[in-house]
Amino acid sequence: MSTIEAKVIAAAAGSGAGAAVGSFLLWLLGATVFGAPGDAGHVAAAVAAVPAPVSALLVIVIGAAGAALAGYAAPHTPRPDLHGQPEAAPAATAAPAESVAPTAPPVA
């Protein structure tokens, strides 16, 4: 079992999927709205036709939405320590220190 919660893993995957969808939407926006050629030989031109602020905002919003939706939809990983079920105490690794009574100095 992974120690990383399922929601975190799903949000990371959703963010990656959002980046892929955002890149596709940049191409589509450049080819349709900004008039760049949309064929396979001009993909870079279509993406470059989108102004930088629009491009940045689009990729950030789509990536955040993908992360939020995937994280929300993922099942919650049960954590017994948060629901009143204490975890087992770890086993002691060292022997307890012995108590030694102080000795008086030798009398001559």
N, C-alpha and C positions, 0 to 999 in steps of 0.2 A: 504494500500500500504506500502511496506517495505521501510525503509530509506536506505537500502543497495542496491547498484547498482546491476542490474542483472548480469553484467559481473563478479563481485566479487563473487557472489554466485555460478555462473557456474564454475569459476576457482577453487574455493574450492572443488566443487564436482568432477571436472576433476582431481584435485590432488589426491583425495581419490581413484578415479577409476584407476589412474596411479599407485598408490601404490599396488592396488590389482593385476593389470596386471603385475607389476614388480615382485611381489612375485611368480606369476605363471611362469614367465619367468626364475626366479632363479631356481625353481624346474626343469623346462624343460632343462635348461642349465646344471644343475648338473647331471641330468639323461642321457643326450645325449652326451655332450661334455666331462664331467669329469668322466664318467663311474660309477656313483653311481647307486644303484638300484632305479628304478622309481616307484615301486609299493606303495600302500597306507601305508604299514607298515614302509616304509623307506623314507618318505617325508623329515623328518628332516635331514637325512643323505645326501639326494640329495641336499638340500639347503646348508648344511654345506660343501659340496664338492667344492662349488664355492669359489675361493679365496676372501678374504675380500675386497681388492681394486676393484675387478671386481663387486662384489655384491653391494658395496656402489655406484659406478659409475652408474651401471645399474638402481638402484632404484631412484637415484637422477635425471638422465636423463629422465626416463620414467615418473616420477611424474611431472617434470617441463614441459615436452611435453604435458601431459594430461591437466595441468592447462592452458598452453598457448593456446592449441587448443580449449578447452571449453570456455575460456574467449573470444577468437577471434570470435567464432561462435555465442555467445550469443548476443541478441539484446541490443542496447545501451539504457539506461534509460534516457529519456528526462530531461534536466535540464534547466528550463526557465531562471534561473539567469545567465546562461552562454551565452545566445543567444539574449541579448539585451531586454529581457522582465523582467523588475524588478518585484520582488515579492511584494506583498502587505505589507505595513509597519505595524509592530505590534502595536496593540492598546496600548495606554498609560495606565499604571496600577496605577500610583499615580497622585494625583492632583498637578498642578503646584504650586510651592512655591509662597506665597503672598509676594509682596514687601512691606516692612514696612519702613517708613521714620524714621530716627533716631530722638529721642526726646532730647530736651535740658534738662540738669539737673535742678531740681527745684531751684528757687531763694528764699532765705530766707529773 
